[in-house]
Amino acid sequence: MLLKHIIDIIESAAPLRWQEAWDNSGLQVGEPDAEIRKALLTTDVTEDVVSEAIDGRYDLIVSHHPLLFHGLKTLCGRTPQERIVREAILHHIAIYSSHTAMDSAPQGVSARMAEVIGMKETRILCPQTDAQGMTYGLGIIGQLAEPMPLKALMEHIKERFQAPMLRYVGREDSLVRTLALCGGAGSEFTEEAIKQGADAFLTADLKYHTMLDAQGRIALIDMDHWVSEHFTRDIFRELLAPYIETRLSETDGTPVRVL
């Protein structure tokens, strides 16, 4: 299948017009008319992932996080990004990233998180409407299948997400009925979660002062960024597996370690 047709499939679920203004989703490396047989699916594009793609003779890497946020001025191999682009070009490997387009998709990152938790009656936390009348937006809010104490909810999340740790603010015995969540760094949506009546808000990369200010207003659950978003690989596989060979990267994972 041609790369441009694979891109069409991904963008049918997560159009680039839904990405945030600061983002750089889309084709990072490669030619739209290139023939693609195999795709390696990952959250991040690292040197290890590229080596894995080279060894496995993959034509395409599909990632959640973009490889390139800023323009490259050289390709001399002095930074990981320079080396990755160089190796991808030398080995004819295309790289496509979806990021905030997939974050904003109704069946994207946050929706998959809610599904894994087992939520019901979900809706987009921060909905928007594009020029074509389609609704998209960041975050999800909905009801737990059964209300549960905060501690029990966190234990459930740790098990379902295979999270090594969670940070939190709130009473462990407080009952959570309505949960808001946002894949990746969603700290700025805390007030919206409070406004919409959430008992708890799950996201990544929460800042200390956000957690301090939330005390007595909402329970906050902070998880590792990669852990919150690695389900994007499953979304990519579901989209592409009917058309080409796909595999989840074995070297993709959070760089964060807990002592």
N, C-alpha and C positions, 0 to 999 in steps of 0.2 A: 504494500500500500504506500502511496506517496505521503510524504510528511505533511503536506498541506491538507490532505484529507483527514489525517490523524488529528491535526490541530482543529479542524472543523468539528470533529467529534467531541473533543475536550471543551471547545468554546460553545458548543450547543448547550452544555450544562453550566458553563461558567464563562460568559462572554467577557472579553477584555474591557468593555465599557463599564463593567461593574467594579473594576479595580480602583483603589484609592489613588488620589492625584499624585502622591509621593512615590507610588510603587513602580516597579518595572517588570510586570508580568509579561508573558509572551515568549516568543522564540528568542533564545539567547545566542545560540550558535547553530549554524546549519543552513541548508538551502531548501526552500519549500518543495522543490521538485525531486528531492532525494528519495530513493526507494528505501522503505523501512520494513525490516523483517522481525526484529526483536527490540523490545523496550525494557529498560531497567527502571523501576519505580522507586523513588526515594523522597525523603522529606527535605534533605539538604544535599547540595552538590559539593562533595569534598574530594580531595585527591584520592582517598581510598575508594570512594564510589566510582570515580573515573577509571581507576586501575581495575576495579571489578568489571566495569563495562568493557574495557579493552580485553581482559582475559576471557570474558564470556562472549566476545565478538558481538556486542550489542550495537545497534545502529542509532539508538535513541535513549536518552535519559530524560525521564519526565519527573520533575521535582515540584514540591510545594514552594519552598523558598527560592527566589531568584538567585542565580549565581552572580549577576551583575546589577548593582544598584547605582553605581557611578561609572562614568566613562573610563576606559583604559587608555593610557597615554603611550604605553609600551607593551611589548610582548617578549620581554627579556627573561622571564622566569623568576623574577625577584619576589613575587607574591603568589600565594596559593591561587588566586583568581587568574593571574597571568599564566601560570603553569597549567591550570585546568583548561583554559581556552586553547592554549597551544597544543596540548595533548589531544583534546577533542577534535581539533582541526586536522592534526596529523593522522588520526585514526578514523576520520570520517564519522564522528559521533555527533549527532545533533543533540541540543539541550533545549527543552521547553519547560517553563515554569508558570504555574497558575496563581499561586499566592492569594492576594486579597480578592481576586475575581472568584476563586473557589471559596474563600472565607465568606463572601457575600451571597453565594448561591443558596437558594432555598433548600437544596439537598446537599449542601456542602459540609464544611468542617464542623460547624457548630451543630447542625442538624444531626450529623453522625455521632457526635458526642452525646446528644440527648437520647439518641436511639440506643447507644451502648449502655447508658445509665438506666434506660427503661422508662423515660418520661412519656407523658400523654398530654393531649390538648396543647400542643406547642405552637408557638407563633414566633415571628422574627422580632427580636428585641428592638432594633432600630431600623424599621422598614423605610425603604425608598422606592420610588417608581421611576423607571427610565423613560426615555422618549418613545419607546415602543409599548408603553403601558405595562411592562413587566415589573413585578415586585421583587425586590432583593434587599439585602441589608445584613449588617453584622449582628451576631448574637442570636440567642434563642431564649425564650422564657416559656415555662409550662409547669405542669403539675407532676409530682412524683406519682408513681403507680400506687404507692401507699405512703402516707406521711410517716416520717421517721425522725428520731433525734439526730442532731447534727453529727454526733460521734459515729452513729451507725451509718449515716449517709457517707461520711468520709471513709469509713472502712469499706463500704460498698464500692466507692469510686476507686480506692487504691487497688482493690481486687480486679475490677473490670478494666482499669486502664494499665494495670501492672506498674503502678507508680511507686517508685522507691520511697517517696516521702511527700507529705503535704504540709504546708503552713496554713494556719487559720486564725481567725479572730471570731469569737462568739462562744456562748455557753454550750458545752457539749450536750447538755440535756434539752436544749431549745428545740422545739419541734419544727421541722421543715416540711412545708406542703408545696410551696411555690419556689421553684429553682430557676434562676437565670444563669446563663453561661456564655462564654465567648472563647473560642479557640485562639491560641496565641496570646499576645499581650493586650488585654481588654480593660486595663485599669480605668480608662477614661469613661467607661460605661457603668461604673459603680452607681453614680447618682441616678441614672436612668433605671437601673435595676431596682433601686429603692423607690423611685417614683411609681413604678409599675407594680409595687407590692410584693416583690420577691422576699422570701425569708432568708435566702442565701444566694450568693453569687460565686460561681466557679470560673476561674480564668488563670492566666499565667503572668508572671513578672509583676506582681503587685508591689507597689512602693510602700515603704514604712508608713509615711504620713497618710496615705490612703487607708491603710489598715487601722491606723490610730483613729482617724476621723470616723470610721465606720462603727466603732464600738457603740453598742446599744441601739444601733439603727438597722444593721443587717449583718448576718454572718458572712465572712469572706473565706473562700477556700482557694489557696494559691498552689498551683501545680507546675511542674517543669514544662517549659515551653514546647519542647519536642514531644513530650508525652501527650500534650493536649492536641497535637496536630498530626501525629503519625498515621491517623486513620485516613488521611488524604490518599495514601498509597493504595488503600483498598478501593477508594472511589475511582482512582485512575484505572485500576485493574478491571473493575466492573465495566467501565466505559470502553476499554480497549481490547480486553481479552477475546471478544467475539471476532476480532479482525486481525490481530497479530499476536505473536508469542510475547508474554509478559512475565516478569518475575519481580518480587520485592527484593530490594537490595539487602544483602546480609551484612554489609558494613555500615549501613545507615543507623544512627542512634544518637542519643543525647551526649554531648561532650561533658556534661555536668556530672561530677561525682560527689557522693555524700559520704563524709567521714563517720 
